[in-house]
């Protein structure tokens, strides 16, 4: 049965989930549960400084858009509003997609680390409210089975550790109502990405060889320089389809789609010629 409240004995005002109300400490390191605060701080700084560029880029062709629409269309056919939770909403591209195709048919919670990107999201979608927050610290505040659609578009790839990714996925299972959907897209380790970030990819492969750990080759720090010429790293984890399947099974989610996508928005089996992957799973009742 659909639940009315989204929070377990807590309202939004109780946990102070407001845009601009939560700031990540700049000088403290390893002060969160997973010990990767510096990586998140660097991501936040990057997207704050490059917000205008990324907001404009996101208005261009979105090669995953048709496949995403095909996946979520059936969710909006009943009379109930679809309860949506999006992490890493950025400048609001997915929010705009919903507003353009399903106006008035959804309720929402949109979250991102970057306050500057959220300012663009708010301008594009003035009817929605966006929150600045670290989702790892927020996810347990939501009530069980309180969402119908949980979305990550090109953002789950920024979660730094397997421990944190597993923690979030298990919580997604808890938050989803039965027979509803988790959808995510992630960049793929393709020829296109290698061409743009050759040094970063080769460095990750060298570290993988040095530490005898093949997964490190998929943990890539893309360097960027701020206005003061200080160099930072922007973290990406590039999922294989096998790894996404393993995470889903571990989290008790039932996979519906787990494929690579090329630049034309078509499915492909070849990671090297792809641009991203799309992963769709549902929370199905467990059969004993």
C-alpha positions, -999 to +999 in steps of 0.1 A: +000+000+000+013+034-009+026+054+021+017+090+026+048+102+045+082+103+029+101+106+062+102+084+092+090+107+120+110+136+104+099+163+081+121+182+056+123+211+081+135+188+109+166+176+090+171+211+075+172+199+039+174+232+022+194+246-007+225+265+006+219+253+041+245+225+040+281+231+032+309+205+032+339+215+054+368+225+032+397+218+056+386+186+073+395+153+057+380+119+063+352+133+085+324+112+070+316+075+075+334+063+043+364+085+046+363+101+012+353+137+020+382+152+000+370+135-032+335+149-027+348+183-019+368+184-051+338+173-071+317+200-055+344+226-062+347+215-098+309+216-106+305+249-087+333+265-108+322+250-141+284+252-135+277+276-164+296+255-189+279+223-178+244+238-177+248+249-213+263+216-224+234+197-209+210+215-231+225+199-262+218+165-276+213+139-248+220+105-264+203+086-236+171+106-236+149+083-258+159+051-239+152+068-206+118+080-218+109+046-231+118+031-197+098+055-175+068+061-197+048+031-183+052+045-148+031+075-155+000+057-170-019+054-137-036+082-119-013+084-089+016+108-089+049+091-093+072+098-064+107+105-078+140+108-060+170+120-081+206+121-068+232+141-086+205+162-104+231+188-116+215+216-136+182+198-137+182+180-171+162+151-159+138+174-141+132+193-173+126+160-191+098+152-166+083+187-167+082+186-205+067+151-207+048+145-175+037+179-161+018+176-128+022+138-127+051+135-102+062+145-068+099+150-063+131+152-042+161+164-062+196+164-046+231+175-056+264+185-040+269+216-062+250+247-052+259+265-084+244+237-106+213+237-084+208+274-091+206+266-128+182+237-121+159+261-102+159+286-130+150+259-155+123+244-133+109+271-110+080+247-099+105+223-082+127+225-051+163+214-052+184+205-022+222+207-016+233+176+003+256+146+005+232+117-002+252+092+019+244+113+049+208+118+040+196+085+026+186+069+060+162+098+067+138+087+041+110+063+050+109+027+037+091+023+003+086+060-001+096+063-037+085+049-071+114+060-092+150+065-081+173+081-107+211+087-111+220+102-145+258+103-149+263+107-112+266+073-094+299+070-112+312+097-088+307+076-057+343+069-046+343+035-029+326+001-034+316+002+003+297+034-002+281+022-034+269-010-018+256+010+012+236+033-011+222+004-033+209-015-003+192+017+008+177+022-026+161-012-023+147-001+011+133+032-003+117+017-035+081+006-033+075-029-047+075-033-085+089+002-090+122+013-106+158+023-101+174+038-132+209+050-137+233+059-165+271+060-162+299+069-185+317+040-201+354+034-204+353+040-242+376+050-269+360+085-268+369+089-231+404+075-235+411+100-263+400+129-241+418+117-209+446+094-221+471+103-193+445+098-165+435+064-179+471+052-183+479+063-148+450+043-134+461+013-154+496+016-141+483+018-105+462-013-112+493-032-123+514-019-094+488-030-068+477-062-085+441-049-084+422-049-118+394-027-104+417+003-098+420+006-135+384+017-135+389+044-108+401+074-127+409+109-115+405+134-142+426+165-134+413+200-135+428+234-126+410+261-107+414+299-113+444+299-089+462+272-110+458+246-083+453+211-097+425+188-084+412+154-093+376+147-104+368+111-096+350+086-119+344+049-115+337+032-147+313+003-142+315-029-162+281-045-169+293-075-148+300-052-119+265-035-121+249-070-122+268-080-091+258-049-072+221-054-081+221-090-070+238-081-037+211-055-032+182-078-040+172-058-071+158-075-102+176-063-134+155-053-164+181-036-185+219-035-182+235-024-215+260+000-231+247+028-253+265+044-283+266+081-292+234+076-313+214+064-283+214+028-294+223-003-275+257-019-282+277-048-268+310-031-273+321-009-244+349+007-265+325+021-290+299+031-264+295+064-246+276+052-215+257+024-199+220+023-188+210+002-158+173-004-149+162-026-120+130-030-100+122-041-065+103-073-070+086-093-042+109-121-030+095-156-039+101-182-012 
